[in-house]
Amino acid sequence: MASKEATVYIVDCGSTMGEREHGRTQTNLDWAMEYVWDRITATIATGRKTAMAGIVGLRTDGTHHDLGDEDEYAHITVFQGIGQVLMSHVRRLRNELVVSSTEGGDAISALVVAIQMIAKECKKLKYERKIVLVTDARGPMQADDLADIITKLKEDDIKLVILGVDFDDAEYGFKEEMKDAAKSDNEAILKQLCEDCDGAFGTLAQAVDELGIPRVKSTKPVPSYKGSLTLGNPEEYETAMSINVERYPKTMAASAPSASKYVNRSDMGDATQSTMTMNGDEAPNGSGDGLAAVKNALTYQIEDPDAPGGKRDLDRDELSKGYEYGRTAVHISESDRNVTTYETTPVLDVIGFVDKNQYERYLDMNRANLIIAQRSDEKAGMALSSFIHALYELDSYAVARIVPKENKEPRTLLLAPNIEADFECLYDIELPFAEDMRSYKFPPLDRVITVSGKEIKIHRNLLNDELQNAMSDFVDSMDLSTFGKDDEGQPTEYMPMDETYMPMLHRIHQVVKHRAVFPDGEPPPPYEILTRYSHPPEQLVKQAQPALDRVLEAANIKKVPPKARGRRGRKEAPKPLSELDVNALLAQDPSRKTKRIDPNNAIAEFKQRIANSEERDALKDACKQLKDIIYDWIKHSVGKVNYAKSVEAIRVMREEMNEIDLPGYYNEIMWELRTKLLAGELGENRGEMWYQIRVNKLGLLKASEAEGGVSDEEANKWRAAS
């Protein structure tokens, strides 16, 4: 069960927090709120009612709290009492946590207010208590009662965290020059307070910079098996081994949050948030946006000629389960379902041993778990330790059969010993059964076997010594294990495992948290640590370039020239075996005076016009002529008679315009053709022609196909018939 938490955030809203210092474009308050919003939204994301938080404003224009009207508690406002924070609260707090017009307000008194809030809510119950104070320490401060405050913080086990705007921090390497004397004194008081109550004190710059470092979630382990680890049958043989053990997951894969479907509520009216919550229709976390979850309704129907519509609805209770056997459904009643259940009892039984050096790592099938002795059983601890040391000394692994729960399918595990200074356990990982293995045969890489069975060791497709040495040097030059630098400047691993995070998971969390606070704002750029290892370091690539050049030279790799674009880059058409000039045969009759494209030879003459034209006006005129011919074919087509040659003409126009990088002419004609077809201007019932254009993929030329083409979005819009 997750522990209960109570955190109070004290946010300084004084007039000095509206200043922009040290070249920052944000005000001090907006900069501080980056940290506060990140922590609050992280708490909301858990969805736990036991993770509670409160918000107190320091140096506010008004005063609102439960400690009376004394002057020392003036300009302190409780914006949010301790409780579960919902999205509706965040939207309200965003408008209330603004820069005030006053400099009055005591940070020490705000701490007293926060302590009183925690004491009132948590009483003597078990809670993780915390107070976070974010301030620039430029307001008046009374330090007379610090001893009592420190005592109270220790008695109630409240952790104090103080983050200051431009506070000096030697460890982080920041020091504010020409600091105001009052701020310097207040900073010293707050620092001493943290030291006396074992709190945390730091500069806000470090806290904001560390927001980009993902926080790894630690979960309370839940045992997947509690029982005996056996070797032999303890019920029949006294010499059999039986050790009481527990099995826990070693690693867990974090999954990205999934999206849910919601719709706008149509019955909002005067409904309040509480009524919507009681009805169970409101979006989670109390977003207060009038959203309702989409609910699925499943109905079953059978054909019934006597029922309205020929179908009759059935309740789920009236249905029976059937198993597919070929094309037949085999019915098995609920009373007979036990014959399909493979009856097993929980067990973890060692069935064999394997030499450590003979085990292949590719056989690992699942995430790792660890097995320890039951915590309260000292005898089991000694026995398991002996078993672990025996495996370690013999360089062996154990193979075990596990059934974690009753009637669960059995699995095979590999048990590996792990011995540390103060901890011993067995690591286990699932092994495949014979049915899980797939064996594939590939030709050897070190020789070529001819059809006659002869083996050739030297061949153009085989590695030679020069290429192998060059590749080996290239791999060595890209070594990341010593490319990084530690704090002392010594070589270390460039990409440590504990600093490598899943970009998708944490990027989604970053965007969701930002959008929760700023629903209309643009998502922020991804944190640098998420993209740091998405590409190799430039210095290492530059360092390895000579080795790569040797690999390219040894492998005789040549760059493939890019696809030639434009009419001048076309390849010559292959000459026919008859050596006849096909273009001349299909060309226009030289005796014809007009240069119009003949509808009876439209495609060939269009291609000839494109090949012989230099001016864009002539190219555009050729497209217009072919367009008019296509329109005439479609308009006067009897049924689908002219559809095939119309589609072919469109295809030829598309290819020719793509070749000469003039997609605009073709796209303009296709927009016009789409409009006329759907409006019935080329004859009624021409939907089949529109279908033929789409099924033959004669859509608009996109930018990825030709320079100057349309975007994917516009191409999809064209395809969507209205």
Buried (B, 14 or more C-beta within 10 A) or exposed (E): EEEBBBBBBBBBBBBBBBBEBEEBEEBBBBBBBBBBBBBBBEBBBBEBEBBBBBBBBBBBBEBEBEBEEEEBBBBBBBBBBBEBBBBBBBBBBBEEBBBBEBEBBBBBBBBBBBBBBBBEBBEEEEBBBBBBBBBBBBBBBEBEBBEEBBEBBEEBEBBBBBBBBBBBBEEBEBEBEEBBEEBEEBBEBBBBBBEBBEBEBBBBBBBBEEBBBBEEEEEEBEBEBEBBBBBBEEEEEEEEBBBBBBBBBBEEEBEEEEEEEBEEBEEEEEBEEEEBEEEEBBBEBBBBBBBBEEEEEEEEEEEEEEEEEEEBEEEEEEEEEEEEEEEEEEEEEEEEEEEEEEEBEBBBBBEEBEEBEEBEEEEBBEEBBBBBBBEEBEEBBEBBBEBBEEBBEEEBBBBBBBBBEEEEEEBBBBBBBBEEEEEBBBBBBBBBEEEEEEEEEEEEEEEBEEEEEEEEEEEEEBBEEEBEBBBEBBEEBBEEEEBBEEEEEEEBEBEEEEBEBBBEBBBBBBEBBBBBBEEEEEEBEBBEBBEBBEEEBEEBEEEBEEBBEBBEEBBEEEEEEEEEBEBEEEEEEEEEEEEEEEEEEEBBEEEEEEEEBBBEBBBBBBBBBBEEBEEEEEBBBBBEBBBBBBBBBBEEBEEEEBBEBBBBBBBBBBEBBBBBBBBBBBBBBBBEBBEBBBEEBBEEEBEEBBEBBBEEEBBBBBBEBBEEBBEEEBBEEBEEEE
